[in-house]
Amino acid sequence: KAGVTQTPRYLIKTRGQQVTLSCSPISGHRSVSWYQQTPGQGLQFLFEYFSETQRNKGNFPGRFSGRQFSNSRSEMNVSTLELGDSALYLCASSRDGWDSPLHFGNGTRLTVT
Amino acid sequence: EDKVVQSPLSLVVHEGDTVTLNCSYEVTNFRSLLWYKQEKKAPTFLFMLTSSGIEKKSGRLSSILDKKELSSILNITATQTGDSAIYLCAVVSNTGNQFYFGTGTSLTVIP
C-alpha cells in the first residue's frame, strides 16, 4: 500500500510570493491534516480536512489555507510568504481522524528568502 | 490551553543502554496518546494508548500510560544506533479534535 505522498519535496520562494503544496493520502484514508514543523516550535497544527470539509483549524493567519478534493487529495496554499514561513510542512492522513493514528508523508521543505 | 511536554529535550547514550522518555499532558477530555519516531523526514507511528489499552510493547520498545499522573513513558531497552531519532508524543482530545504534539526528545545512541 502506497504511503502518504507530498510534492514537491523542496521549494525556494521569495518573500511576498505564494506557494501551493500537494498531498496524496493513503488509499482509503479520508482525513488529511497539515502540520508546520520548525526546530523551536515542533509540530504545529494547521488544519484538518475530512470528506472535503475543514473540520478543525489551528492558530495560523488567514494566509494559510487548504482544501480537499473528492479523491481525498489535499492542497495547502500560503500567500504573501514571510521569512518565518520557512519550515518543513508535513501532511498526514488517517482513516477517520481521531481513533486511528496519523500516517505522515516525507514533507515539503519550504525556504523563503 | 492544551499542551504536551516531553522530557528530556535531548539524550545521548551508549549502545546497549536502556532509556526512558517522558511525556506529560494537560489536555481536556483525553482520548488517546501516541508515540512517533522521526529519523529524517516523516514521523513513523509507534504506539497508540487509550483508556482501554494503557500498555503496549513491540520488541525492545514499550510504553505505559498513567492517566492518573497525566503522563506516559516510552522505554527502549538494549539501544542500538538505529534508535537515534527524535521521539514525538501526541495527545488527542475529544473536544479539541486534533493531535497535540510535544516538541520531542532527541535521542542519540553512540556505538
Chai-1 contact restraints between the chains, C-beta under 6 A:
chainA,res_idxA,chainB,res_idxB,connection_type,confidence,min_distance_angstrom,max_distance_angstrom,comment,restraint_id
A,G42,B,F101,contact,1.0,0.0,6.0,A-B,restraint_1
A,G42,B,T103,contact,1.0,0.0,6.0,A-B,restraint_2
A,L43,B,F101,contact,1.0,0.0,6.0,A-B,restraint_3
A,F45,B,Q98,contact,1.0,0.0,6.0,A-B,restraint_4
A,N56,B,N97,contact,1.0,0.0,6.0,A-B,restraint_5
A,N56,B,Q98,contact,1.0,0.0,6.0,A-B,restraint_6
A,W98,B,V92,contact,1.0,0.0,6.0,A-B,restraint_7
A,P101,B,L34,contact,1.0,0.0,6.0,A-B,restraint_8
A,P101,B,F45,contact,1.0,0.0,6.0,A-B,restraint_9
A,P101,B,M48,contact,1.0,0.0,6.0,A-B,restraint_10
A,F104,B,A42,contact,1.0,0.0,6.0,A-B,restraint_11
A,F104,B,P43,contact,1.0,0.0,6.0,A-B,restraint_12
A,G105,B,A42,contact,1.0,0.0,6.0,A-B,restraint_13
A,N106,B,K41,contact,1.0,0.0,6.0,A-B,restraint_14
A,N106,B,A42,contact,1.0,0.0,6.0,A-B,restraint_15
A,G107,B,K41,contact,1.0,0.0,6.0,A-B,restraint_16
